[in-house]
Each structure stands twice: as C-alpha cells, then as structure tokens.
Amino acid sequence: MGGKKLKRIRMERGMTRRQVEDVTGISQGTIMSLECGKTTGGNIGTAVALAKCYGVTVDELLADDGR
C-alpha cells in the first residue's frame, strides 16, 4: 500500500486518523506509519479494513496509480 495514496484517500474522505481507527480498529500509529511509508504493506486484514472504511476495493487500494 502506498503511503501517499492512503493519506490522499483518507483526506479526500475528510477523515482523521482517529476516525479511521474507530471504524477499523487499526491504531492511529499504524495508520500514520503506513501513510508515512515507515511500514510498507501491512497484512491483508489491514488492507480489507481500510478498503471498506474508504469505500474502495482492495485492488483500488493496492494499485499503483502513479501519484
């Protein structure tokens, strides 16, 4: 999962990391690490939870969109 893309999607949805944590159960620290590129990938459960939260498919979330 690309960090910049994750942050862009979250910001487009108008969500804070706290709101994403509340919906997904993924800690704000993990979300921040993913968005900052400190942690790459994560597990499939993380990808599924974030995709559901953001209203996108896992494929869309994982695809390299060149941004």
C-alpha positions as semicolon CSV with decimal commas, in nm:
position;residue;x (nm);y (nm);z (nm)
1;M;0,000;0,000;0,000
2;G;0,143;0,335;-0,098
3;G;0,153;0,579;0,190
4;K;0,081;0,891;-0,012
5;K;-0,218;0,721;-0,170
6;L;-0,353;0,608;0,167
7;K;-0,326;0,958;0,307
8;R;-0,481;1,112;-0,005
9;I;-0,780;0,877;0,011
10;R;-0,827;0,943;0,384
11;M;-0,809;1,318;0,332
12;E;-1,050;1,303;0,035
13;R;-1,297;1,128;0,267
14;G;-1,250;1,404;0,525
15;M;-1,144;1,155;0,790
16;T;-0,897;1,189;1,073
17;R;-0,671;0,903;1,174
18;R;-0,878;0,878;1,491
19;Q;-1,196;0,827;1,288
20;V;-1,027;0,558;1,079
21;E;-0,910;0,389;1,399
22;D;-1,264;0,397;1,538
23;V;-1,407;0,238;1,223
24;T;-1,133;-0,017;1,151
25;G;-0,969;-0,092;1,485
26;I;-0,630;-0,013;1,327
27;S;-0,429;0,208;1,560
28;Q;-0,354;0,566;1,469
29;G;0,015;0,481;1,499
30;T;-0,013;0,205;1,241
31;I;-0,213;0,430;1,008
32;M;0,050;0,702;1,044
33;S;0,332;0,452;0,980
34;L;0,158;0,327;0,665
35;E;0,092;0,680;0,540
36;C;0,449;0,794;0,609
37;G;0,600;0,489;0,443
38;K;0,763;0,369;0,765
39;T;0,567;0,046;0,732
40;T;0,506;-0,097;0,390
41;G;0,227;-0,331;0,301
42;G;0,067;-0,447;0,620
43;N;-0,142;-0,761;0,610
44;I;-0,448;-0,846;0,404
45;G;-0,675;-0,780;0,702
46;T;-0,545;-0,425;0,723
47;A;-0,598;-0,373;0,351
48;V;-0,953;-0,511;0,368
49;A;-1,043;-0,295;0,669
50;L;-0,904;0,022;0,512
51;A;-1,073;-0,050;0,178
52;K;-1,410;-0,095;0,350
53;C;-1,360;0,220;0,555
54;Y;-1,271;0,427;0,248
55;G;-1,535;0,273;0,021
56;V;-1,290;0,134;-0,233
57;T;-1,192;-0,216;-0,339
58;V;-0,875;-0,378;-0,213
59;D;-0,749;-0,375;-0,573
60;E;-0,801;0,001;-0,592
61;L;-0,627;0,049;-0,261
62;L;-0,325;-0,159;-0,362
63;A;-0,297;-0,042;-0,724
64;D;-0,010;0,187;-0,813
65;D;-0,184;0,493;-0,954
66;G;0,136;0,678;-1,036
67;R;0,075;0,966;-0,797
